[in-house]
Amino acid sequence: MKTHTIKYKDAVMPCDMLPYERFMHFGPESLTDAELLAIIIRTGSSSCSPIEIARNVLALGYGKEKGLNCLYRASVDELKGINGIGEVKAVRLKCIAEIAMRMSMKSASYSLDCCKPSDVALCYMEKLRHEEREKVILLCLNNKLRLIEEILLSIGTVNSASLSPRDVYMHALKSGAAGIILIHNHPGGDPSPSRADVAITNKIRESGIMLDIALRDHIIIGDKSYYSFEEKGLLWQ
């Protein structure tokens, strides 16, 4: 019987080689997205192999979010709806997505120029555009406007998230920040500030003046768009 083979770089390998074996022989770069997930999924069901389960995961799709990107949008319950995936596997896949996102954000933060609102907005657009609820993030900066620490202050509803000057500056003082930037998202897609956004920004700015920790910007993330209070000249009035 003839054995079917495929070529990867300068190596020839059997088509029926299992993903784990292929990983050990040729490295992770030789695997397809489905094969990578199959290794994480590990076991199949009575009717589906791990690779078939992985393909069903990748077929979920959320508009433009397809393939591996759908892991961040899919809920644990949605993943459990796929034949062969129970709670443990669903949680494992969600953790993989979160690790990938955190690695991406950490890498971006090393080179993040907090002097430019556009650069900060671009960095956080990728993370926050997936969110269906408002999240408020605090960036603590040193005196050269380099990032010291990123802190998730609150998670709210579709329309709002709680925020108080006390919480903001408690974290800022603890991190030894010389300045701060606030970031939050509008799940509806329009980054225009609400009256509540303007009011709380003014309170936080005024509190920062007394504590000698400047509010450098408040950036609202929308759908591939953003609003910067600093760019609009609203922080120095």
C-alpha positions in Angstrom: 0.0 0.0 0.0 1.3 3.4 -0.9 1.8 5.9 1.9 0.7 9.4 1.1 3.2 12.1 2.2 3.4 15.8 2.3 6.5 18.0 2.2 7.3 20.6 4.9 10.4 22.7 4.2 13.0 20.0 3.2 11.4 17.2 5.1 8.8 14.6 3.8 6.3 13.3 6.4 3.4 10.9 6.2 0.0 12.6 5.9 -1.4 10.4 8.7 1.3 11.5 11.2 -0.5 12.7 14.4 -0.2 16.4 15.4 1.8 15.5 18.5 4.3 13.4 16.5 4.6 16.1 13.9 5.3 18.7 16.7 8.0 16.5 18.1 9.7 15.9 14.7 9.2 19.3 13.0 8.2 21.8 15.6 5.0 23.8 16.2 5.4 25.9 13.0 4.7 22.7 11.0 1.1 22.4 12.4 -2.1 23.9 11.1 -4.4 25.9 13.5 -6.6 22.9 13.8 -3.7 20.6 14.7 -2.4 23.0 17.3 -5.9 23.0 18.9 -6.1 19.2 18.6 -3.0 18.9 20.8 -4.6 21.1 23.5 -8.0 19.3 23.2 -6.1 16.0 23.5 -9.0 13.5 23.5 -12.0 13.1 21.2 -15.5 11.9 21.7 -17.2 8.7 20.5 -18.0 10.3 17.2 -15.3 13.0 16.7 -11.5 12.9 16.8 -9.6 15.7 18.4 -8.7 17.2 15.0 -12.4 17.2 14.0 -13.4 18.8 17.3 -10.7 21.5 16.6 -12.1 22.2 13.2 -15.6 22.6 14.6 -14.1 25.2 17.1 -12.5 27.1 14.3 -15.7 27.1 12.3 -17.6 29.0 15.0 -16.9 32.4 13.5 -18.0 35.9 14.7 -18.3 38.1 11.7 -14.8 39.0 10.8 -13.5 37.1 13.9 -12.7 33.7 12.3 -10.3 30.9 13.0 -8.2 31.2 16.2 -9.5 34.7 16.8 -13.0 33.3 17.6 -11.6 31.8 20.8 -11.6 35.1 22.5 -15.2 35.9 21.6 -16.7 32.4 22.2 -18.1 31.9 25.7 -17.5 28.7 27.8 -21.1 27.7 27.2 -20.7 28.1 23.4 -17.6 26.0 23.4 -19.4 23.4 25.5 -22.0 23.2 22.8 -19.5 21.6 20.4 -19.6 17.8 20.5 -16.5 16.6 22.4 -15.9 19.7 24.5 -16.8 19.7 28.1 -16.3 22.4 30.8 -12.6 21.5 31.3 -11.7 21.7 27.6 -13.7 24.9 27.2 -12.0 26.6 30.1 -8.6 25.4 28.8 -9.3 26.9 25.3 -10.4 30.2 26.9 -7.2 30.3 29.0 -5.1 29.8 25.8 -6.9 32.7 24.2 -6.3 34.9 27.3 -2.6 34.0 27.5 -2.2 34.9 23.8 -3.9 38.2 24.3 -1.8 39.1 27.4 1.4 38.1 25.6 0.4 40.4 22.7 -0.4 43.3 25.0 2.8 42.8 27.1 4.9 42.9 23.9 3.1 46.0 22.7 3.5 47.8 26.1 7.3 47.5 26.0 7.4 49.8 23.0 4.3 51.9 23.8 4.8 55.6 23.5 2.4 57.1 26.0 3.1 60.6 24.7 1.0 59.9 21.6 -2.8 59.3 22.1 -3.0 57.6 18.7 -0.3 55.0 19.7 -2.0 54.2 23.1 -5.4 54.0 21.4 -4.1 51.6 18.7 -2.5 49.4 21.3 -5.8 49.0 23.3 -8.2 48.9 20.3 -7.2 45.3 19.6 -7.9 44.2 23.2 -11.1 46.2 23.9 -12.9 45.9 20.6 -13.8 42.3 21.5 -15.5 43.4 24.7 -19.3 43.5 25.1 -19.2 45.3 28.4 -17.4 48.5 29.4 -14.0 48.1 31.0 -11.9 50.8 32.6 -8.1 50.5 32.5 -5.6 52.6 34.3 -2.1 53.2 32.9 0.4 54.2 35.6 3.3 56.2 34.1 6.7 57.3 35.3 8.0 60.9 34.8 9.2 59.9 31.3 5.7 58.8 30.4 6.8 55.1 30.2 4.3 52.5 31.4 4.9 51.2 35.0 1.8 49.2 35.4 -1.6 48.5 33.7 -4.6 48.0 36.1 -8.1 46.9 35.3 -10.2 49.2 37.5 -13.7 48.0 36.7 -15.9 45.9 34.5 -19.4 47.3 33.9 -22.4 46.7 31.7 -23.0 47.4 28.1 -23.6 51.0 28.8 -21.5 51.9 31.9 -18.7 51.1 34.3 -18.1 52.5 37.7 -15.1 54.7 38.3 -14.1 56.9 41.2 -11.1 59.3 41.8 -10.4 57.4 45.1 -9.9 54.1 43.3 -7.8 55.7 40.5 -5.4 57.4 42.8 -5.2 54.6 45.4 -3.6 52.5 42.6 -1.6 55.4 41.2 0.0 56.1 44.6 0.7 52.5 45.2 2.5 52.1 41.9 4.5 55.3 42.4 3.1 56.9 39.3 4.0 60.4 38.2 1.1 60.5 35.7 -1.8 58.4 34.6 -3.9 57.6 31.5 -7.5 56.3 31.7 -8.9 54.1 29.0 -12.3 52.7 28.6 -14.4 51.3 25.8 -17.9 52.0 24.4 -19.2 48.6 23.2 -21.8 50.4 21.1 -18.9 51.6 18.8 -19.3 55.4 19.2 -16.3 56.8 21.2 -17.9 60.2 21.8 -17.9 60.9 25.6 -21.1 61.0 27.5 -21.9 63.7 30.1 -20.9 61.2 32.8 -17.6 60.6 31.0 -16.8 64.3 30.9 -17.9 64.8 34.6 -15.8 62.0 36.0 -12.8 63.0 33.9 -12.9 66.5 35.4 -13.1 65.1 38.9 -10.1 62.9 38.4 -8.1 65.7 36.7 -8.8 68.0 39.7 -7.9 65.3 42.2 -4.7 64.7 40.4 -3.7 68.3 40.6 -4.0 68.1 44.4 -1.9 64.9 44.6 0.6 66.1 42.0 -0.2 63.1 39.7 -1.3 64.4 36.4 -4.1 62.9 34.3 -2.3 62.8 31.0 -5.3 61.6 29.0 -8.6 59.8 29.0 -9.1 57.7 25.9 -12.4 56.2 24.9 -12.2 53.2 22.5 -15.0 52.7 19.9 -15.3 50.6 16.8 -11.9 51.1 15.1 -12.0 54.7 16.4 -11.2 56.6 19.6 -11.7 59.8 21.4 -8.8 61.5 23.3 -9.5 64.2 25.9 -5.9 65.4 25.5 -6.1 65.7 21.7 -9.3 67.7 22.1 -7.6 70.0 24.6 -10.0 69.2 27.4 -7.5 68.5 30.1 -5.8 71.8 30.5 -8.7 74.2 30.7 
